[in-house]
Amino acid sequence: MFENLQDRLGSILNGLTGRGALSEADVSAALREVRRALLEADVALDVVRSFTDRVREKAVGAEILKSIKPGQMVVKIVHDELIEMLGGEGVGIDLHAPAPVVVMMVGLQGSGKTTTSAKIAHRLSTRDKKKVLMASLDTRRPAAQEQLRQLGAQASIDTLPIIAGQSPTDIAARAVQAARLGGHDVVILDTAGRTHIDEPLMVEMADIKKRSNPHEILLVADSLTGQDAVNLARNFDERVGITGLVLTRMDGDGRGGAALSMRAVTGKPIKLIGVGEKMGELEEFHPRRIADRILGMGDIVSLVERAAENIDAEKAAAMAAKMAKGKFDLDDLADQLRQMQKMGGMGGIMGMMPGMAGMKDKMAAAGLDDKLFGRQIAIIQSMTRAERANPDLLKHSRKKRIAAGSGTDAAAINKLLKMHRQMADMMKMMGGKGKGGMMKQMMGGLAGKMGLGGLGGMGGMPDLSNMDPKQLEALQKQAEAAGLGKPGGGMSGLGGGLPGGLPGLGGAKLPGLGGGFPGLPGLPKKK
C-alpha cells in the first residue's frame, strides 16, 4: 500500500542524512519534496499543509541545524510527526461494557462491511475467546443476509436467523435480545450501504443506533478510494457519530492517502486494517509500526508476532534439533518455504525488516517473486522420499522425471539443489562444534551490539517467542539505537555475521534468522 510513498520519502531523507550540516534552505527544499510526495500519495491538502508546517517549525530550530547529525534529527522529526498524524498509540476494539457489547458496522456499498464483520467476529472468538453473534441488517442488497450466514458457518460464528419482511431496526432489536438470551459477549450488526451517501441511509443508521445503543460504531472504508474516503468519514461522523475506522484492501496497490488523512480529519482512531481476503487477514493498526514501514525502518515487532502466529512450535523445535546436528534435507527446505509463504512471502518479510525494503526491487529485477516458492515446492514434491533425504541420488534420468512431474526444467532443479547445498553447509557451520557453533557466536555478537549481553537464550539473545509486545517494542528501540533500524542502514556489520550473508542474497548479512530464511539463488550482487 505505501510502497510509492516509502520510495519517495526514503530517497528524500537519505539525501539529508548524507550531509554533514544542514541550512534552512536544505530543510525547506526537502520539505517541498515531502509535501509533493504526500500529495501524490493522495493525502488531503489541509493534512499535508499542517504536517509540513509542524515539521518545519521543529526542523529549522537552532538545535537541529547545529546538532551532530542534523539529517538524522530531521528524519526523527518526520517519523514522530507521521506517528502523530496516524494517531499516536494503537487503539483496539473496546469491549469494556456490559454484555452483549453491540458493535455497529457502517459504510458504503462495496467497502467490505460484510466480510469485515465476519473477520472481526472470527478474531474476537479465536483470539479473545468471546462468544459472538452476527446479524445482517441489509434488507436491500439481494442475498446479503445469506452471505453473512455462510461466512458465519465458514468461521463457526453464530448468526441471527433470517426472518423475511423485517425492517433493519426490528432486526437490530431482535439481534440484541437474542444475544442477551443466548449468553453472547458481542453482537455485530452489519448494516446496509449505498453507492453514495444519501439522506434515507443516514436516517436509517440513526434509527438503528437509537434502537440498539451500540458501544462501538465502526466505519468500514475502502483504502483505495483516496480523497472520497475522507469526505465519507467526515459525513458519517457528523450524522451518525463513529468511534473508529476499519480500512479494507490495505494489501492493494493504492497510495495510502486515505489511511494518512482519515485519522487526521476525523480525529477517530483507525482500529483495524484488512490485509487480504482470508478470514484471518485482519490486523490491528499500530501507528508507530506503520510509520516505521513508510520510512523504511522495518517492523520487527509485527514480523515476530506474525511468525509466532504462523510457525508451528513443534516443527521449529525439531528443526532446531536437526540444525544442532548440522542436518538439513529437502523436506526441511520445503517446510521453510511454506512457512515463508504463510508469513506473507518474500516481499512481506522484506518490508518488515530494517533497511531491507530496497531489496524488494532487486529481487523483482532478478525474477525472484513469491511464485518461485511454489515452483520450488512443486519440484521437491515431485521427488521420492529417498531423493528428498539424499539429493546425491539425483542423476540426469531422475532430474528428467522430476522436471516432467513439476512442470519445470533441469536448470530449475539444479538451482534448487545448489541453494539446498549452500543452506546445508550453512547449517553445519551454525550447528558445528567449537565455541558452541557459529549460530551461538553470531547471536551473542548481535546481543552484545544491542546491549543485551546479560540476557539468557542463545548466546545472550532473548527468546522472542516469550516476550510480550511492549518488550518487543523496547527491543526494537534498542536495535534502532544500535544503528540497526535506520533508513537505508541495512543490517550489516553485526558481530559475527555470516561470511557473505545468506546464500544468493548478494552479501546482505541477516544474522539471527537461523534456518527461517531460505537462501535465494541468482540475486545480483550489491554494487
C-alpha positions in Angstrom: 0.0 0.0 0.0 2.7 2.5 1.0 5.4 1.4 -1.4 5.4 4.6 -3.6 5.4 6.9 -0.6 8.1 4.8 1.1 10.4 5.0 -2.0 9.9 8.8 -2.4 10.3 9.7 1.3 13.3 7.2 1.6 15.2 8.9 -1.2 14.4 12.4 0.1 15.5 11.6 3.7 18.6 9.6 2.6 19.7 12.8 0.8 19.5 14.7 4.1 21.3 12.1 6.3 24.3 12.0 4.0 25.2 15.7 4.7 27.4 17.0 7.4 25.4 20.2 8.1 22.0 21.5 7.0 20.9 25.0 6.2 17.4 26.3 6.4 17.3 26.2 2.6 18.2 22.4 2.7 15.3 21.7 5.1 12.9 23.8 3.0 13.9 22.0 -0.2 13.4 18.6 1.5 10.1 19.6 2.9 8.9 20.7 -0.6 9.7 17.2 -1.8 8.0 15.6 1.2 4.9 17.8 0.6 4.8 16.7 -3.1 5.3 13.0 -2.1 2.3 13.2 0.3 0.1 14.9 -2.2 1.0 12.3 -4.8 0.0 9.6 -2.3 -3.5 11.2 -2.2 -3.2 12.7 1.3 -5.7 15.6 1.9 -4.2 19.0 1.2 -5.0 20.5 4.6 -3.5 17.5 6.3 -0.3 17.8 4.2 -0.1 21.5 5.0 -0.4 21.1 8.7 2.1 18.2 8.7 4.8 20.1 6.8 4.3 23.2 8.9 4.8 21.2 12.1 7.9 19.5 10.8 9.4 22.9 9.5 8.7 24.5 12.9 10.8 21.8 14.7 13.4 21.3 11.9 14.6 24.9 11.4 15.3 25.4 15.2 18.9 26.2 16.0 19.4 23.0 18.0 18.7 20.9 14.9 20.8 22.8 12.5 23.8 22.7 14.9 23.3 19.1 16.1 26.0 16.5 15.4 23.8 14.6 12.9 21.2 17.1 11.7 20.0 14.9 8.8 19.1 12.1 11.2 17.3 14.6 13.5 15.1 15.7 10.6 14.3 12.0 9.9 13.3 11.6 13.5 11.1 14.7 13.4 9.3 13.4 10.2 8.9 10.0 11.8 7.4 11.4 15.0 5.0 13.7 13.1 3.9 10.7 10.9 3.1 8.8 14.1 1.2 11.8 15.4 -0.8 12.1 12.1 -1.6 8.4 12.2 -2.9 8.6 15.8 -0.1 8.2 18.3 -0.9 4.9 20.0 -2.8 2.0 18.6 -6.4 1.5 19.8 -8.3 -1.8 19.6 -12.0 -2.6 19.7 -13.4 -1.5 23.1 -15.3 -4.4 24.7 -15.4 -2.8 28.2 -19.2 -2.6 28.5 -22.0 -4.8 29.9 -22.6 -7.9 27.7 -23.7 -8.1 25.0 -21.4 -5.4 23.6 -23.0 -4.1 20.4 -20.7 -3.3 17.5 -22.4 -1.5 14.6 -20.7 -1.6 11.2 -21.4 1.3 8.8 -20.1 2.3 5.4 -20.8 2.5 1.7 -21.8 -0.5 -0.5 -18.8 -2.4 -1.7 -16.4 -1.3 1.0 -16.3 -4.8 2.5 -18.6 -4.4 5.6 -20.0 -8.0 5.5 -16.6 -9.7 5.1 -15.0 -7.4 7.7 -17.9 -8.2 10.1 -17.1 -11.9 9.8 -13.3 -11.2 10.1 -13.8 -9.2 13.4 -16.2 -11.9 14.7 -13.6 -14.6 13.9 -10.8 -12.5 15.5 -12.9 -12.0 18.7 -13.8 -15.6 19.0 -10.4 -17.1 18.3 -8.0 -14.6 20.0 -10.2 -13.1 22.7 -12.4 -16.3 23.3 -15.6 -14.2 23.1 -19.0 -15.7 22.1 -20.1 -13.6 19.1 -23.5 -13.2 17.3 -23.6 -11.6 13.8 -26.8 -10.1 12.3 -27.3 -8.7 8.8 -29.5 -5.6 8.7 -29.1 -5.3 4.9 -32.6 -5.9 3.5 -31.9 -4.1 0.2 -29.0 -6.0 -1.4 -30.0 -9.4 -2.7 -28.6 -12.3 -0.7 -26.7 -10.0 1.7 -28.2 -11.8 4.7 -27.4 -15.2 3.2 -23.8 -14.1 2.6 -23.3 -13.3 6.2 -24.9 -16.6 7.2 -22.5 -18.5 5.0 -19.5 -16.6 6.3 -20.7 -17.4 9.9 -20.9 -21.1 9.0 -17.5 -21.0 7.5 -15.9 -19.4 10.6 -18.2 -21.3 13.1 -19.8 -18.0 14.3 -23.5 -17.8 15.3 -25.7 -15.7 13.0 -29.2 -14.4 13.6 -31.9 -16.5 11.9 -33.3 -14.7 8.8 -37.0 -13.6 9.0 -38.3 -12.2 5.7 -40.0 -8.8 5.7 -38.5 -7.4 8.9 -37.2 -3.8 8.9 -33.5 -3.1 9.7 -34.4 -1.5 13.1 -36.5 -4.5 14.1 -33.7 -6.9 13.1 -31.3 -4.9 15.3 -33.6 -5.0 18.3 -34.1 -8.8 17.8 -30.4 -9.3 17.5 -29.6 -7.6 20.8 -32.4 -9.5 22.5 -31.2 -12.9 21.0 -27.6 -12.1 22.1 -28.8 -11.4 25.7 -30.8 -14.6 25.9 -28.1 -16.7 24.2 -25.3 -15.5 26.6 -23.3 -13.9 23.8 -20.5 -11.5 24.7 -20.6 -9.4 21.5 -23.2 -8.8 18.8 -22.1 -7.4 15.4 -24.7 -5.5 13.3 -23.8 -5.5 9.6 -25.9 -2.5 8.2 -26.9 -1.7 4.7 -24.8 0.5 2.4 -25.5 2.7 -0.7 -23.3 3.5 -3.6 -23.1 7.1 -2.2 -24.2 8.9 0.9 -27.9 9.9 0.9 -30.5 11.1 3.4 -32.5 7.9 3.8 -29.3 5.9 4.6 -28.3 8.4 7.3 -31.9 8.4 8.8 -31.8 4.5 8.8 -28.4 4.5 10.6 -29.6 7.0 13.2 -32.7 4.8 13.9 -30.6 1.6 14.2 -28.3 3.4 16.6 -31.3 4.5 18.7 -32.8 1.0 18.9 -29.6 -1.0 19.5 -27.5 1.5 21.5 -24.1 0.4 20.1 -20.9 0.7 22.2 -18.8 0.8 19.0 -19.7 2.3 15.6 -17.0 1.3 13.1 -16.8 2.9 9.7 -15.6 0.5 7.1 -13.8 2.3 4.2 -12.0 1.1 1.1 -8.5 2.4 1.3 -8.3 2.5 -2.5 -10.9 5.3 -2.7 -8.4 8.1 -1.7 -9.9 11.5 -1.1 -13.5 10.4 -1.2 -12.9 8.2 1.9 -12.0 11.4 3.8 -15.4 13.1 2.9 -17.2 9.8 3.7 -15.6 9.6 7.2 -16.5 13.2 7.9 -20.1 12.8 6.8 -20.7 9.6 8.8 -19.1 11.1 11.8 -21.2 14.2 11.7 -24.5 12.4 11.1 -24.1 9.0 13.0 -21.1 9.5 15.2 -18.4 6.9 14.7 -16.0 5.6 17.3 -13.3 4.2 14.9 -12.3 3.3 11.4 -11.6 0.0 9.7 -9.6 0.2 6.4 -10.0 -2.6 3.9 -7.8 -3.6 0.9 -4.6 -2.3 2.5 -2.8 -5.0 0.5 -3.9 -3.3 -2.7 -1.8 -1.0 -4.9 -3.4 2.2 -3.6 -1.2 5.1 -2.5 -2.2 5.1 1.2 -3.5 8.6 1.4 -6.8 7.6 2.9 -5.1 6.0 5.9 -2.9 9.1 6.4 -5.8 11.5 6.0 -8.8 9.9 7.7 -7.4 9.9 11.3 -6.2 13.5 10.9 -9.5 14.8 9.6 -12.0 12.9 11.9 -9.8 12.6 15.0 -11.2 9.0 15.2 -8.6 6.1 15.5 -8.0 3.6 12.8 -8.6 0.4 14.8 -8.2 -2.4 12.2 -6.9 -2.9 8.7 -7.8 -5.6 6.2 -4.7 -7.0 4.5 -6.2 -9.8 2.4 -9.3 -11.8 1.5 -8.8 -14.7 4.0 -10.7 -14.8 7.4 -7.5 -14.3 9.4 -6.1 -11.4 7.3 -7.2 -8.6 9.6 -4.6 -6.7 11.7 -4.6 -4.1 14.5 -3.4 -0.7 13.3 -0.3 0.4 15.1 0.7 4.0 14.1 4.4 3.6 15.1 4.8 0.4 13.2 3.1 1.8 10.0 5.4 4.9 10.3 8.4 2.7 10.6 7.4 0.8 7.4 6.7 4.0 5.5 10.2 5.4 6.3 11.9 2.0 5.5 12.8 1.3 9.2 11.2 -2.1 9.2 8.7 -3.5 11.7 10.4 -6.3 13.7 7.6 -6.4 16.3 4.9 -7.2 13.7 7.3 -9.7 11.9 7.8 -11.6 15.2 4.1 -11.5 16.0 3.3 -12.9 12.5 5.9 -15.6 12.9 4.5 -16.6 16.3 1.0 -16.9 14.8 2.2 -18.9 11.7 5.1 -21.0 12.8 4.4 -24.4 14.3 6.4 -24.6 17.6 6.9 -28.3 17.5 8.2 -28.2 13.9 10.5 -25.3 14.8 11.9 -27.3 17.8 12.5 -30.4 15.6 14.3 -28.1 13.0 16.5 -26.6 15.7 17.5 -30.1 16.9 18.4 -31.0 13.3 20.3 -27.8 12.9 22.3 -28.5 16.0 23.5 -31.7 14.4 24.2 -29.9 11.1 21.4 -31.8 9.2 19.2 -30.2 6.6 17.4 -32.2 3.9 15.0 -31.2 1.1 11.9 -31.8 3.3 13.3 -29.2 5.7 13.8 -26.8 2.8 10.1 -27.3 1.7 8.9 -26.6 5.3 10.9 -23.4 5.3 9.4 -22.2 2.0 5.9 -23.0 3.2 6.5 -21.0 6.4 7.7 -18.0 4.4 4.5 -18.2 2.2 2.4 -18.1 5.4 4.2 -15.1 6.7 3.4 -13.0 3.6 6.1 -14.2 1.2 9.4 -12.6 0.5 8.0 -9.1 -0.2 6.0 -9.1 3.1 9.0 -10.2 5.2 11.5 -7.8 3.5 9.2 -4.9 4.0 9.2 -5.5 7.8 13.0 -5.9 8.1 15.1 -2.8 9.0 17.0 -1.5 6.0 15.8 -4.2 3.7 12.9 -2.5 1.8 15.2 -1.7 -1.1 16.0 -5.4 -1.6 12.5 -6.0 -3.0 13.2 -4.1 -6.2 16.5 -6.1 -6.7 14.6 -9.3 -6.2 11.9 -8.4 -8.6 14.5 -7.5 -11.2 16.2 -10.9 -10.7 12.8 -12.6 -11.2 12.6 -13.7 -7.6 8.9 -13.4 -6.8 6.7 -15.4 -4.5 5.7 -17.8 -7.4 9.2 -19.1 -7.2 8.4 -20.6 -3.8 5.5 -22.5 -5.3 7.7 -23.8 -8.2 10.4 -24.9 -5.7 7.9 -26.7 -3.5 6.5 -28.5 -6.6 10.0 -29.7 -7.6 10.5 -31.1 -4.0 7.1 -32.8 -4.0 7.9 -34.5 -7.4 10.8 -36.3 -5.7 10.6 -39.7 -3.9 11.2 -39.8 -0.2 14.7 -41.3 -0.7 15.6 -38.5 -3.1 14.4 -35.8 -0.7 16.5 -37.3 2.1 19.6 -37.8 -0.1 19.8 -35.3 -3.0 23.1 -37.0 -4.2 20.8 -39.7 -5.8 19.6 -37.2 -8.4 21.3 -38.0 -11.7 20.2 -37.0 -15.2 17.3 -39.5 -15.6 15.8 -38.7 -12.2 16.0 -35.0 -12.9 14.2 -35.5 -16.2 11.4 -37.3 -14.4 11.1 -34.7 -11.7 11.1 -31.8 -14.3 8.2 -33.5 -16.1 6.3 -34.0 -12.8 6.8 -30.5 -11.6 6.4 -28.6 -14.9 9.9 -27.2 -14.7 13.2 -28.0 -16.3 16.6 -29.3 -15.3 18.0 -25.8 -14.8 15.4 -25.0 -12.1 16.2 -28.3 -10.4 19.9 -27.6 -10.4 19.3 -24.1 -8.9 17.2 -25.6 -6.1 19.9 -28.2 -5.4 22.6 -25.6 -5.3 20.5 -23.5 -2.9 19.9 -26.5 -0.7 23.7 -27.4 -0.7 24.5 -23.8 0.3 21.9 -23.9 3.1 23.0 -27.3 4.3 26.6 -26.1 4.5 25.5 -23.0 6.5 23.5 -25.3 8.9 26.7 -27.3 9.5 28.6 -24.1 10.3 25.8 -23.0 12.6 25.5 -26.2 14.4 29.2 -27.1 14.4 31.3 -27.8 17.4 33.9 -25.5 18.8 32.8 -22.4 20.8 29.2 -23.5 20.6 28.9 -23.2 16.8 28.6 -20.2 14.6 24.9 -19.6 15.4 25.6 -19.2 19.1 28.6 -16.8 18.4 26.6 -14.8 15.9 23.6 -14.4 18.3 26.0 -13.5 21.1 27.6 -10.8 18.9 24.2 -9.4 18.0 23.1 -9.3 21.6 26.3 -7.6 22.6 25.8 -5.0 19.9 22.3 -4.2 21.2 23.5 -4.1 24.9 21.7 -7.3 25.8 24.7 -9.3 26.9 23.2 -10.3 30.3 20.1 -12.0 28.8 19.6 -15.7 28.6 18.9 -17.7 25.5 21.2 -18.4 22.6 24.5 -16.8 23.4 22.8 -13.9 25.1 19.9 -13.3 22.6 16.4 -13.2 24.3 13.7 -15.7 23.4 11.4 -13.5 21.3 8.5 -16.0 21.4 8.1 -15.5 25.1 8.1 -11.7 25.1 5.0 -9.5 25.1 4.5 -6.7 22.5 5.8 -4.0 24.9 9.1 -5.9 25.5 9.4 -6.4 21.7 8.9 -2.7 21.1 11.6 -1.9 23.7 13.9 -4.4 21.9 13.3 -2.7 18.5 14.1 0.7 20.1 17.4 -0.8 21.4 18.1 -2.2 17.9 17.5 1.3 16.4 19.7 2.9 19.0 22.4 0.4 18.0 22.1 1.6 14.3 20.0 -1.4 13.0 16.9 0.4 12.1 18.0 3.5 10.1 16.6 4.0 6.6 19.0 2.5 4.2 21.2 1.4 7.0 20.9 -2.3 6.3 21.8 -5.0 8.8 25.4 -5.5 8.0 28.2 -5.1 10.4 26.7 -7.1 13.2 29.2 -9.0 15.4 29.8 -12.5 14.0 27.7 -12.1 10.8 27.8 -14.9 8.3 30.6 -14.6 5.7 28.9 -13.5 2.6 25.5 -13.5 4.3 22.7 -15.9 3.3 23.4 -17.8 0.0 22.4 -15.8 -3.0 21.5 -12.6 -1.2 24.4 -10.6 -2.6 26.3 -10.3 0.6 23.4 -8.9 2.7 24.1 -10.1 6.2 21.0 -11.2 8.1 22.1 -12.7 11.4 19.6 -14.1 13.8 17.4 -15.7 11.1 18.8 -19.2 11.5 17.1 -21.6 9.2 14.0 -19.5 8.9 15.1 -17.6 5.8 15.8 -19.8 2.8 18.7 -18.8 0.5 17.8 -17.1 -2.7 19.9 -18.0 -5.7 20.6 -15.6 -8.5 20.2 -12.2 -6.7 22.5 -9.6 -8.2 25.4 -8.5 -6.0 25.4 -5.1 -4.5 27.4 -2.6 -6.5 
